[in-house]
Amino acid sequence: MNLNYHGKDLSDYFWKIEETFIQLLGKEYNLTTARDEKYPGVWVEDTNITAIGCAVKKWVSMNGFAFNVNTNLEHFKWINPFAMW
């Protein structure tokens, strides 16, 4: 996302991503979630349910997230950490 057009505020950007998951988890899964001031992501008590990662270059973000609701760990076998893009 080009943050040049969205305020150049990483804290606000992360807050909006977190808010999206907080609302989704509340509406679709009836979970009570929260933010942690020290760490990005969304939490259920002391467990991280949504992790957020982000890199920014010239105010253009490259981000991803892990949404840990019902993770099939078999898919991790497909990851080849030595593969080149």
Secondary structure, 3 states (H helix, E strand, C coil): CEHHHCCCCHHHHHHHHHHHHHHHHHHHHCCCCECCCCCCCEEECCEEEEEEEEEEECCEEEEEEEECCCCCHHHHHHCCCCCCC
